[in-house]
Amino acid sequence: MKVALLLTQAILASTLSFAQVIPLPNAHAHNDYEHDKPLFDALSNGFTSVEADIFLIKDELYVTHNKPVSLKNTKTLTELYLQPLDEVVKANNGQVYPGYSGSFYLMIDFKNDAEGTYAKLIEQLQPYKHLLKTKTQDGPVTIFISGERPITAILNDPENLVSLDGRPNDLGQGITADKMPVVSTSFKSLGFWNGNGEIPFDIRLKIRQLSDAAHKEGKKLRLWATPDDPASWQVLLNNGVDLLNADNLTELKTFLLSK
C-alpha cells in the first residue's frame, strides 16, 4: 500500500513534467530527504543534484541521517528516489527535465557497512539501470557515493552503475571522471569564514587551487558546511565551486536565476 501510494504521488507529480522549470546546474539539495516532498521539492526548484543519506538495516536501504530507533516512518531509497525518478524520466521521454542534456546527480551517503550497503544498492539498481549514466550508456542520472565509500569495489566494478564522491587527496591518482565525477570536502577544512565580510585571501586561494585541480581532471567541486547565503554562494561560484550546498531551495534558486 505504501509503495502504491508513493508511486501514485510520483505519477501525479511527473505529469507536470517540469517543463516550465529552469534546470540549475549549480544547485545541490543538501539532505534533500528532510524536505516536505523529497526529490520533488528539489525538482520543482530546478535542482540538478540531491543528497540522500542511507543506512543498511535488516537487508534494506533506509533514507535517514541517523540510525532510527523504529523503522515505522522511515522510507526506503527505492520509495523516495529510485522509483519516483523512474516515473519522472518516463514522463519526460528519457530526461529528468525536458530538453536538459546535463546529468541529474543523486549523491548517496553511505552511513554504515560500506561493502554490504554497496552490494544491496547494486541489487536494487538492477530494475533502474536504464536511468543511469555508465560507460556503455548515457542515461540521465549519475549516482555518486559519499560517506562510507567502498572505494575498491566501485573502482573495480566494470559495469560502473555508480561512481565515487572524491576527496582532495584522490586528485592526481589517475581516477577518471566517469569513476569520480565530483570531488568534495568540508569548507571548514580550508579555514574559518562565516560569510561575513570579505573571505580571507588564504581560504579563497585554497578554493581556487582545489577547483582548478578538480576541473583539470574533468570533475566538479562541491564543498559542504559552507555559509548558506547569497553573498557566500557568489564567492564560491567566483572561485570555481560547481555544486552549491543549500537547505533553502527557493533562496538558492532565486540567487542562481538572477545571474
C-alpha positions as semicolon CSV with decimal commas, in nm:
position;residue;x (nm);y (nm);z (nm)
1;M;0,000;0,000;0,000
2;K;0,282;0,241;0,093
3;V;0,467;0,177;-0,235
4;A;0,147;0,212;-0,438
5;L;0,070;0,546;-0,272
6;L;0,418;0,679;-0,338
7;L;0,400;0,562;-0,697
8;T;0,069;0,742;-0,743
9;Q;0,220;1,060;-0,600
10;A;0,518;1,028;-0,830
11;I;0,299;0,984;-1,136
12;L;0,082;1,283;-1,043
13;A;0,388;1,500;-0,989
14;S;0,555;1,386;-1,307
15;T;0,251;1,476;-1,517
16;L;0,364;1,836;-1,466
17;S;0,682;1,725;-1,650
18;F;0,872;2,020;-1,501
19;A;0,856;2,175;-1,847
20;Q;0,833;2,525;-1,701
21;V;1,124;2,470;-1,461
22;I;1,470;2,604;-1,546
23;P;1,737;2,344;-1,456
24;L;2,014;2,486;-1,239
25;P;2,347;2,302;-1,290
26;N;2,498;2,453;-0,972
27;A;2,214;2,363;-0,734
28;H;2,267;2,079;-0,484
29;A;1,995;1,998;-0,229
30;H;2,169;1,921;0,100
31;N;1,988;1,645;0,294
32;D;1,710;1,654;0,035
33;Y;1,506;1,390;0,219
34;E;1,436;1,636;0,502
35;H;1,211;1,850;0,280
36;D;0,834;1,810;0,279
37;K;0,842;1,637;-0,059
38;P;1,179;1,470;-0,105
39;L;1,308;1,488;-0,463
40;F;1,001;1,675;-0,589
41;D;1,067;1,995;-0,393
42;A;1,416;1,996;-0,546
43;L;1,285;1,924;-0,895
44;S;1,022;2,195;-0,878
45;N;1,301;2,441;-0,796
46;G;1,528;2,327;-1,080
47;F;1,790;2,148;-0,871
48;T;2,012;1,908;-1,062
49;S;2,174;1,739;-0,763
50;V;2,017;1,590;-0,450
51;E;2,162;1,419;-0,144
52;A;2,026;1,113;0,034
53;D;2,181;0,952;0,344
54;I;2,116;0,580;0,378
55;F;2,156;0,303;0,634
56;L;2,155;-0,068;0,558
57;I;1,912;-0,213;0,813
58;K;1,766;-0,564;0,801
59;D;1,868;-0,610;0,436
60;E;1,700;-0,287;0,324
61;L;1,827;0,063;0,243
62;Y;1,657;0,331;0,450
63;V;1,692;0,705;0,394
64;T;1,780;0,874;0,722
65;H;2,059;1,084;0,873
66;N;2,080;0,883;1,197
67;K;2,005;0,518;1,258
68;P;1,639;0,513;1,363
69;V;1,509;0,351;1,679
70;S;1,199;0,246;1,484
71;L;1,152;0,196;1,110
72;K;0,782;0,280;1,124
73;N;0,806;0,618;0,948
74;T;1,136;0,563;0,768
75;K;1,122;0,545;0,388
76;T;1,344;0,337;0,164
77;L;1,577;0,459;-0,110
78;T;1,357;0,293;-0,370
79;E;1,042;0,461;-0,239
80;L;1,187;0,811;-0,212
81;Y;1,426;0,825;-0,508
82;L;1,467;0,532;-0,746
83;Q;1,101;0,468;-0,826
84;P;0,997;0,836;-0,848
85;L;1,298;0,920;-1,068
86;D;1,199;0,636;-1,299
87;E;0,847;0,777;-1,332
88;V;0,974;1,130;-1,396
89;V;1,216;1,012;-1,664
90;K;0,944;0,808;-1,833
91;A;0,713;1,110;-1,834
92;N;0,983;1,328;-1,988
93;N;1,092;1,098;-2,270
94;G;1,415;0,983;-2,112
95;Q;1,515;1,303;-1,931
96;V;1,467;1,438;-1,580
97;Y;1,398;1,786;-1,716
98;P;1,257;1,816;-2,069
99;G;1,529;1,938;-2,303
100;Y;1,804;1,926;-2,039
101;S;2,100;1,720;-2,154
102;G;2,312;1,753;-1,839
103;S;2,324;1,484;-1,573
104;F;2,093;1,477;-1,275
105;Y;2,310;1,381;-0,976
106;L;2,191;1,158;-0,695
107;M;2,452;1,162;-0,419
108;I;2,405;0,871;-0,182
109;D;2,586;0,897;0,151
110;F;2,655;0,553;0,300
111;K;2,620;0,574;0,677
112;N;2,719;0,217;0,767
113;D;2,860;-0,109;0,629
114;A;3,022;0,016;0,308
115;E;3,051;-0,322;0,137
116;G;2,711;-0,454;0,243
117;T;2,536;-0,130;0,151
118;Y;2,707;-0,128;-0,187
119;A;2,603;-0,485;-0,263
120;K;2,241;-0,411;-0,169
121;L;2,242;-0,089;-0,373
122;I;2,368;-0,264;-0,685
123;E;2,097;-0,526;-0,638
124;Q;1,826;-0,260;-0,605
125;L;1,954;-0,067;-0,906
126;Q;1,901;-0,358;-1,146
127;P;1,543;-0,257;-1,242
128;Y;1,660;0,103;-1,290
129;K;1,978;0,053;-1,491
130;H;1,824;0,231;-1,789
131;L;1,825;0,555;-1,585
132;L;2,197;0,559;-1,522
133;K;2,492;0,717;-1,692
134;T;2,757;0,447;-1,728
135;K;3,044;0,361;-1,958
136;T;2,806;0,199;-2,206
137;Q;2,502;0,428;-2,191
138;D;2,432;0,796;-2,147
139;G;2,144;0,779;-1,902
140;P;2,006;1,096;-1,741
141;V;2,104;1,011;-1,381
142;T;2,454;0,994;-1,232
143;I;2,479;0,830;-0,890
144;F;2,787;0,901;-0,681
145;I;2,867;0,756;-0,341
146;S;2,986;0,951;-0,039
147;G;3,032;0,875;0,331
148;E;3,146;0,519;0,399
149;R;3,275;0,470;0,046
150;P;3,355;0,118;-0,083
151;I;3,634;0,265;-0,294
152;T;3,795;-0,053;-0,424
153;A;3,462;-0,217;-0,511
154;I;3,345;0,084;-0,709
155;L;3,674;0,136;-0,891
156;N;3,689;-0,232;-0,988
157;D;3,326;-0,265;-1,097
158;P;3,327;-0,288;-1,480
159;E;2,954;-0,214;-1,505
160;N;3,007;0,128;-1,343
161;L;2,647;0,175;-1,227
162;V;2,765;0,416;-0,958
163;S;3,068;0,637;-0,909
164;L;3,260;0,794;-0,621
165;D;3,241;1,123;-0,440
166;G;3,612;1,208;-0,434
167;R;3,825;1,380;-0,174
168;P;4,111;1,625;-0,241
169;N;4,373;1,354;-0,185
170;D;4,208;1,148;-0,460
171;L;4,313;1,407;-0,716
172;G;4,624;1,320;-0,913
173;Q;4,570;0,948;-0,854
174;G;4,464;0,866;-1,210
175;I;4,097;0,812;-1,124
176;T;3,887;0,907;-1,425
177;A;3,588;1,138;-1,413
178;D;3,348;0,856;-1,500
179;K;3,456;0,681;-1,179
180;M;3,474;1,004;-0,976
181;P;3,266;1,287;-1,125
182;V;3,270;1,503;-0,812
183;V;3,531;1,596;-0,553
184;S;3,403;1,714;-0,215
185;T;3,543;1,840;0,111
186;S;3,429;2,031;0,417
187;F;3,457;2,406;0,385
188;K;3,587;2,408;0,744
189;S;3,891;2,206;0,634
190;L;4,001;2,513;0,434
191;G;3,976;2,763;0,719
192;F;3,717;2,969;0,905
193;W;3,481;3,216;0,740
194;N;3,118;3,260;0,841
195;G;3,019;3,459;0,534
196;N;3,050;3,799;0,695
197;G;3,287;4,046;0,535
198;E;3,545;3,958;0,274
199;I;3,663;3,598;0,258
200;P;4,023;3,563;0,381
201;F;4,272;3,550;0,096
202;D;4,423;3,216;0,203
203;I;4,083;3,043;0,202
204;R;3,993;3,189;-0,136
205;L;4,327;3,072;-0,273
206;K;4,272;2,719;-0,139
207;I;3,927;2,702;-0,300
208;R;4,064;2,825;-0,633
209;Q;4,354;2,579;-0,628
210;L;4,120;2,292;-0,542
211;S;3,867;2,383;-0,809
212;D;4,141;2,420;-1,071
213;A;4,279;2,076;-0,982
214;A;3,934;1,915;-0,999
215;H;3,843;2,085;-1,326
216;K;4,172;1,978;-1,482
217;E;4,054;1,618;-1,435
218;G;3,702;1,693;-1,562
219;K;3,547;1,676;-1,214
220;K;3,309;1,904;-1,030
221;L;3,389;2,059;-0,691
222;R;3,144;2,053;-0,400
223;L;3,205;2,199;-0,055
224;W;2,987;2,110;0,241
225;A;2,933;2,304;0,566
226;T;2,955;2,632;0,373
227;P;2,785;2,957;0,476
228;D;2,433;2,927;0,334
229;D;2,351;3,269;0,192
230;P;2,367;3,454;-0,142
231;A;2,685;3,652;-0,066
232;S;2,871;3,332;0,019
233;W;2,732;3,146;-0,282
234;Q;2,863;3,424;-0,504
235;V;3,213;3,392;-0,355
236;L;3,205;3,015;-0,404
237;L;3,091;3,045;-0,765
238;N;3,353;3,308;-0,836
239;N;3,622;3,070;-0,717
240;G;3,515;2,764;-0,912
241;V;3,282;2,570;-0,682
242;D;3,040;2,382;-0,908
243;L;2,776;2,242;-0,671
244;L;2,639;2,482;-0,410
245;N;2,500;2,312;-0,099
246;A;2,168;2,458;0,011
247;D;1,894;2,383;0,261
248;N;1,677;2,674;0,146
249;L;1,586;2,562;-0,205
250;T;1,389;2,865;-0,314
251;E;1,656;3,109;-0,196
252;L;1,930;2,935;-0,395
253;K;1,701;2,914;-0,698
254;T;1,632;3,287;-0,680
255;F;2,003;3,360;-0,648
256;L;2,106;3,144;-0,943
257;L;1,828;3,272;-1,169
258;S;1,948;3,626;-1,102
259;K;2,291;3,552;-1,255
